Every structure is written in structure tokens, then in C-alpha cells.
Amino acid sequence: MIIRANNIETLVLFGIAASGVVLSPYAKPHDADYSLVVIKDCCADPTRNSAAALDTLFPKRAQVLTASESLDHARPAPRREL
């Protein structure tokens, strides 16, 4: 509710224990109509399941980007002169 009250529409997920830190909060925000972005090269996990999730599960509900791509995506568009 705090997120919604602050007009936040997109959540960016990444973490060291991807199967817990990223996968656990993955479904509920999507079901609540938030846009999700997963930063794939900022996710790690001691199991191989997270790599499979990044390739198969996450793209179904989230935009999967590299850190570099996410920075490019987050930069404001250049201002046009009128």
C-alpha cells in the first residue's frame, strides 16, 4: 500500500539469493498490476534454478534486462528544443 500511495508503478528486482529474494516477491506485485523489471546480471543463487527462472519464468511477467540496459532504460529522454 505504501508503494501504491507513492504512485510507484514499476518494481525493479535483483538479489543475491535469487530463488528467495527475487522469486518470492515476483508473483504478487505482478498480480497487483505493477510493472516488473528483473536485472539478470545482478541476480545470483547457489542453485541452478535461478538461471532457469531468468530464462523461462521471469520473461512471462517481467522485463528481464542487464544492469546496463536498465540504466539506459531509466535515463530520461533528451529534452527537445522548441
N, C-alpha and C positions, 0 to 999 in steps of 0.2 A: 504494500500500500504506500510506503514511503517513496518507492520508485515511481509509481504512477502519479502520486501527488506532485512530484517534481517534473512532470512532463517528460520523463525519460522513456524513449521508445525502443532503444537498441541496447542490448546487453552484450558485452564482449567477454568471452570465456577463455581462460587458459589456466594452466596449473601444472604442478609437479606430479601429482598423483591423478593423472587424467581420468582414470576409471572412477575415481571418487569425486574429485574436485570439479571436474568438467562434466562428467556424465550424469552425476546426481542432480544438479540443478538444470539440466538440459531440457527435460520434457515439460515441466510445469510452466516456465516462462513462455515457451512456445505455445502452450495451450491457452495462456493468458494474452495471446496476440502481441507479444514482444518480438521484435526482430532480433535474431541471434547471430553473432559472429564468433567463430572459433579460430583462434590463432594457432595454426597447426605446428609451427616450428617453436612454439612456446609451451607445448604440451609434452610431458614425459610421463612414463609409467614403467615400473619394473616388470609389468606383464606385457605380453604382445597384443592383448585385447584392445588396448587404446589405439594402436596403429590401424587395426581393422575397423574400429569405430570411426576414426577420422576419414577413412576411405569410403565406408559404406553407410553408416548410420547418420553421422553429422550432416552430410550434404542434403539429406532429405528434409531437414528442418532448419538448417543454419547455413550461412555463407561461411565457407572454410577458406581462410586466407593465410598467407605468410605474414610475418611481422612487417616486412617491407610493404607488402600490398595493403595492409591495414593502415599504415601511416599515410600512404598515398591516398587512400580512400577517405581518410579523416581530415585531410587538409582542405581548407576552404577553397572554393573556386576563385580564380583570379578576378579581381574587380574590373568591370568594363568601364571604359571612359564614355561619357555621354556627350 
